[in-house]
């Protein structure tokens, strides 16, 4: 997986319709609605 952090965030934003984005560089990944981990 060569996707950049920004690309992953972009994908995550597409999945979040309510605008509450939890996309950070923290070492506490968030499990998105697609089942993938977003950190």
Secondary structure as GFF3:
##gff-version 3
##sequence-region A 1 39
A	DSSP	alpha_helix	5	15	.	.	.	ID=ss1
A	DSSP	beta_strand	30	31	.	.	.	ID=ss2
A	DSSP	beta_strand	37	38	.	.	.	ID=ss3
###
